[in-house]
């Protein structure tokens, strides 16, 4: 082993020992989901397929023509901002939580949501399966 590489190898071993010995201390570090702005298209696209926390105001809501999906739209331009999607088979969990009409309940409210961002029909969206994923904030 060359002299310069030996020093790097020793440093690597020492770092490994330090991390190993401090592993219980590292258990208390909380790794949080990144926070994304619901109207920031660049952040949304860069967070595709990632579990994130999203903050924004729901500006409009719509039920699809066949009543199978509720769309909660963020931002003035719903083509470039996020939509939260609630499928009809998940509405019962909202009703059980006392939210009879999620479309009206969340409209014009600032919310924090957690979930995985996906791109559907060329725009970012997040599927909300449970009211535990979305909270109104003051």
ZAFISE-28692 format. One record per residue (C-alpha): residue in three letters; x, y, z; chain. Coordinates in Angstrom, 2 decimals, always signed. Example, Ala and Ser with C-alpha at 12.3 -4.5 7.8 and 13.67 -1.06 7.14 Angstrom:
@residuo:ALA	c1:+12.30	c2:-4.50	c3:+7.80	cadena:A .
@residuo:SER	c1:+13.67	c2:-1.06	c3:+7.14	cadena:A .
//
This chain:
@residuo:UNK	c1:+0.00	c2:+0.00	c3:+0.00	cadena:A .
@residuo:UNK	c1:+1.37	c2:+3.45	c3:-0.88	cadena:A .
@residuo:UNK	c1:+2.18	c2:+5.84	c3:+1.93	cadena:A .
@residuo:UNK	c1:-0.60	c2:+8.32	c3:+1.02	cadena:A .
@residuo:UNK	c1:-3.21	c2:+5.57	c3:+0.76	cadena:A .
@residuo:UNK	c1:-2.21	c2:+4.15	c3:+4.16	cadena:A .
@residuo:UNK	c1:-3.17	c2:+7.44	c3:+5.84	cadena:A .
@residuo:UNK	c1:-6.55	c2:+7.44	c3:+4.09	cadena:A .
@residuo:UNK	c1:-7.10	c2:+3.82	c3:+5.08	cadena:A .
@residuo:UNK	c1:-6.34	c2:+4.61	c3:+8.75	cadena:A .
@residuo:UNK	c1:-8.71	c2:+7.58	c3:+8.67	cadena:A .
@residuo:UNK	c1:-11.42	c2:+5.38	c3:+7.18	cadena:A .
@residuo:UNK	c1:-10.97	c2:+2.74	c3:+9.91	cadena:A .
@residuo:UNK	c1:-11.04	c2:+5.39	c3:+12.65	cadena:A .
@residuo:UNK	c1:-14.20	c2:+6.94	c3:+11.19	cadena:A .
@residuo:UNK	c1:-15.84	c2:+3.50	c3:+11.11	cadena:A .
@residuo:UNK	c1:-14.95	c2:+2.92	c3:+14.77	cadena:A .
@residuo:UNK	c1:-16.27	c2:+6.32	c3:+15.81	cadena:A .
@residuo:UNK	c1:-19.57	c2:+5.73	c3:+13.99	cadena:A .
@residuo:UNK	c1:-19.88	c2:+2.22	c3:+15.41	cadena:A .
@residuo:UNK	c1:-19.21	c2:+3.34	c3:+18.97	cadena:A .
@residuo:UNK	c1:-21.69	c2:+6.21	c3:+18.66	cadena:A .
@residuo:UNK	c1:-24.43	c2:+4.17	c3:+16.95	cadena:A .
@residuo:UNK	c1:-26.78	c2:+4.28	c3:+19.99	cadena:A .
@residuo:UNK	c1:-26.47	c2:+8.08	c3:+20.02	cadena:A .
@residuo:UNK	c1:-27.39	c2:+8.18	c3:+16.31	cadena:A .
@residuo:UNK	c1:-30.62	c2:+6.27	c3:+17.03	cadena:A .
@residuo:UNK	c1:-32.09	c2:+9.47	c3:+18.50	cadena:A .
@residuo:UNK	c1:-31.63	c2:+11.41	c3:+15.26	cadena:A .
@residuo:UNK	c1:-34.98	c2:+11.77	c3:+13.53	cadena:A .
@residuo:UNK	c1:-34.81	c2:+11.72	c3:+9.74	cadena:A .
@residuo:UNK	c1:-37.75	c2:+13.75	c3:+8.44	cadena:A .
@residuo:UNK	c1:-39.39	c2:+13.66	c3:+5.06	cadena:A .
@residuo:UNK	c1:-38.42	c2:+16.58	c3:+2.87	cadena:A .
@residuo:UNK	c1:-40.97	c2:+19.39	c3:+2.76	cadena:A .
@residuo:UNK	c1:-42.31	c2:+20.45	c3:-0.63	cadena:A .
@residuo:UNK	c1:-44.39	c2:+23.49	c3:-1.64	cadena:A .
@residuo:UNK	c1:-47.55	c2:+22.35	c3:-3.46	cadena:A .
@residuo:UNK	c1:-47.16	c2:+25.11	c3:-6.07	cadena:A .
@residuo:UNK	c1:-43.46	c2:+24.64	c3:-6.80	cadena:A .
@residuo:UNK	c1:-43.43	c2:+22.53	c3:-9.97	cadena:A .
@residuo:UNK	c1:-39.65	c2:+22.00	c3:-9.89	cadena:A .
@residuo:UNK	c1:-39.74	c2:+20.68	c3:-6.31	cadena:A .
@residuo:UNK	c1:-42.73	c2:+18.50	c3:-7.11	cadena:A .
@residuo:UNK	c1:-41.16	c2:+16.94	c3:-10.21	cadena:A .
@residuo:UNK	c1:-37.84	c2:+16.43	c3:-8.40	cadena:A .
@residuo:UNK	c1:-39.73	c2:+14.65	c3:-5.61	cadena:A .
@residuo:UNK	c1:-41.55	c2:+12.21	c3:-7.89	cadena:A .
@residuo:UNK	c1:-41.75	c2:+8.72	c3:-6.35	cadena:A .
@residuo:UNK	c1:-40.57	c2:+10.05	c3:-2.98	cadena:A .
@residuo:UNK	c1:-42.50	c2:+10.14	c3:+0.29	cadena:A .
@residuo:UNK	c1:-42.70	c2:+13.84	c3:+1.19	cadena:A .
@residuo:UNK	c1:-44.55	c2:+16.34	c3:+3.33	cadena:A .
@residuo:UNK	c1:-46.42	c2:+18.88	c3:+1.22	cadena:A .
@residuo:UNK	c1:-47.79	c2:+22.24	c3:+2.32	cadena:A .
@residuo:UNK	c1:-50.20	c2:+24.44	c3:+0.42	cadena:A .
@residuo:UNK	c1:-53.68	c2:+25.88	c3:+0.09	cadena:A .
@residuo:UNK	c1:-56.39	c2:+24.00	c3:-1.77	cadena:A .
@residuo:UNK	c1:-57.77	c2:+26.53	c3:-4.23	cadena:A .
@residuo:UNK	c1:-60.37	c2:+24.39	c3:-5.94	cadena:A .
@residuo:UNK	c1:-61.91	c2:+20.96	c3:-5.78	cadena:A .
@residuo:UNK	c1:-63.77	c2:+18.81	c3:-8.26	cadena:A .
@residuo:UNK	c1:-65.43	c2:+15.43	c3:-8.47	cadena:A .
@residuo:UNK	c1:-64.75	c2:+13.56	c3:-11.70	cadena:A .
@residuo:UNK	c1:-67.60	c2:+13.13	c3:-14.17	cadena:A .
@residuo:UNK	c1:-68.11	c2:+9.50	c3:-13.17	cadena:A .
@residuo:UNK	c1:-67.89	c2:+10.36	c3:-9.42	cadena:A .
@residuo:UNK	c1:-64.97	c2:+8.00	c3:-8.93	cadena:A .
@residuo:UNK	c1:-62.35	c2:+10.58	c3:-7.91	cadena:A .
@residuo:UNK	c1:-62.22	c2:+13.75	c3:-5.82	cadena:A .
@residuo:UNK	c1:-59.52	c2:+16.20	c3:-6.91	cadena:A .
@residuo:UNK	c1:-58.23	c2:+18.76	c3:-4.41	cadena:A .
@residuo:UNK	c1:-56.27	c2:+21.26	c3:-6.50	cadena:A .
@residuo:UNK	c1:-53.52	c2:+23.54	c3:-5.22	cadena:A .
@residuo:UNK	c1:-52.61	c2:+26.80	c3:-6.90	cadena:A .
@residuo:UNK	c1:-54.41	c2:+28.87	c3:-9.48	cadena:A .
@residuo:UNK	c1:-53.10	c2:+26.78	c3:-12.37	cadena:A .
@residuo:UNK	c1:-54.03	c2:+23.18	c3:-11.57	cadena:A .
@residuo:UNK	c1:-52.04	c2:+22.02	c3:-14.63	cadena:A .
@residuo:UNK	c1:-48.73	c2:+22.98	c3:-13.02	cadena:A .
@residuo:UNK	c1:-49.48	c2:+22.64	c3:-9.31	cadena:A .
@residuo:UNK	c1:-50.29	c2:+19.59	c3:-7.27	cadena:A .
@residuo:UNK	c1:-53.61	c2:+17.77	c3:-7.05	cadena:A .
@residuo:UNK	c1:-54.51	c2:+15.52	c3:-4.14	cadena:A .
@residuo:UNK	c1:-56.60	c2:+12.58	c3:-5.32	cadena:A .
@residuo:UNK	c1:-59.14	c2:+10.73	c3:-3.19	cadena:A .
@residuo:UNK	c1:-60.67	c2:+7.66	c3:-4.85	cadena:A .
@residuo:UNK	c1:-64.30	c2:+6.75	c3:-4.17	cadena:A .
@residuo:UNK	c1:-63.33	c2:+3.54	c3:-2.35	cadena:A .
@residuo:UNK	c1:-61.35	c2:+5.63	c3:+0.20	cadena:A .
@residuo:UNK	c1:-64.12	c2:+8.17	c3:+0.92	cadena:A .
@residuo:UNK	c1:-65.55	c2:+5.90	c3:+3.64	cadena:A .
@residuo:UNK	c1:-62.43	c2:+6.47	c3:+5.78	cadena:A .
@residuo:UNK	c1:-63.10	c2:+10.22	c3:+5.62	cadena:A .
@residuo:UNK	c1:-66.76	c2:+9.72	c3:+6.52	cadena:A .
@residuo:UNK	c1:-65.70	c2:+7.52	c3:+9.47	cadena:A .
@residuo:UNK	c1:-63.46	c2:+10.41	c3:+10.60	cadena:A .
@residuo:UNK	c1:-66.38	c2:+12.86	c3:+10.52	cadena:A .
@residuo:UNK	c1:-65.58	c2:+14.39	c3:+7.11	cadena:A .
@residuo:UNK	c1:-68.74	c2:+13.72	c3:+5.11	cadena:A .
@residuo:UNK	c1:-67.75	c2:+15.79	c3:+2.07	cadena:A .
@residuo:UNK	c1:-63.95	c2:+15.96	c3:+1.60	cadena:A .
@residuo:UNK	c1:-64.40	c2:+18.06	c3:-1.55	cadena:A .
@residuo:UNK	c1:-66.02	c2:+20.91	c3:+0.39	cadena:A .
@residuo:UNK	c1:-64.26	c2:+20.30	c3:+3.73	cadena:A .
@residuo:UNK	c1:-60.72	c2:+20.97	c3:+2.45	cadena:A .
@residuo:UNK	c1:-61.54	c2:+23.66	c3:-0.15	cadena:A .
@residuo:UNK	c1:-59.82	c2:+27.02	c3:+0.55	cadena:A .
@residuo:UNK	c1:-57.90	c2:+25.53	c3:+3.50	cadena:A .
@residuo:UNK	c1:-54.16	c2:+25.47	c3:+4.08	cadena:A .
@residuo:UNK	c1:-53.12	c2:+21.85	c3:+4.58	cadena:A .
@residuo:UNK	c1:-50.13	c2:+19.65	c3:+5.23	cadena:A .
@residuo:UNK	c1:-50.15	c2:+16.24	c3:+3.55	cadena:A .
@residuo:UNK	c1:-47.80	c2:+13.31	c3:+3.48	cadena:A .
@residuo:UNK	c1:-47.47	c2:+10.77	c3:+0.72	cadena:A .
@residuo:UNK	c1:-45.74	c2:+9.81	c3:-2.50	cadena:A .
@residuo:UNK	c1:-45.77	c2:+12.22	c3:-5.43	cadena:A .
@residuo:UNK	c1:-46.48	c2:+10.75	c3:-8.85	cadena:A .
@residuo:UNK	c1:-46.95	c2:+12.21	c3:-12.31	cadena:A .
@residuo:UNK	c1:-50.31	c2:+11.40	c3:-13.91	cadena:A .
@residuo:UNK	c1:-51.51	c2:+12.87	c3:-17.19	cadena:A .
@residuo:UNK	c1:-48.42	c2:+15.10	c3:-17.20	cadena:A .
@residuo:UNK	c1:-49.05	c2:+16.75	c3:-13.82	cadena:A .
@residuo:UNK	c1:-48.02	c2:+16.04	c3:-10.24	cadena:A .
@residuo:UNK	c1:-50.46	c2:+14.43	c3:-7.85	cadena:A .
@residuo:UNK	c1:-50.59	c2:+12.57	c3:-4.57	cadena:A .
@residuo:UNK	c1:-53.11	c2:+9.89	c3:-3.65	cadena:A .
@residuo:UNK	c1:-54.76	c2:+10.39	c3:-0.27	cadena:A .
@residuo:UNK	c1:-56.05	c2:+7.07	c3:+1.07	cadena:A .
@residuo:UNK	c1:-56.75	c2:+8.21	c3:+4.61	cadena:A .
@residuo:UNK	c1:-57.62	c2:+11.40	c3:+6.49	cadena:A .
@residuo:UNK	c1:-54.46	c2:+10.72	c3:+8.53	cadena:A .
@residuo:UNK	c1:-52.45	c2:+11.85	c3:+5.48	cadena:A .
@residuo:UNK	c1:-53.95	c2:+15.36	c3:+5.34	cadena:A .
@residuo:UNK	c1:-54.33	c2:+17.96	c3:+8.11	cadena:A .
@residuo:UNK	c1:-55.70	c2:+21.50	c3:+8.07	cadena:A .
@residuo:UNK	c1:-53.23	c2:+24.02	c3:+9.49	cadena:A .
@residuo:UNK	c1:-53.96	c2:+27.51	c3:+10.81	cadena:A .
//
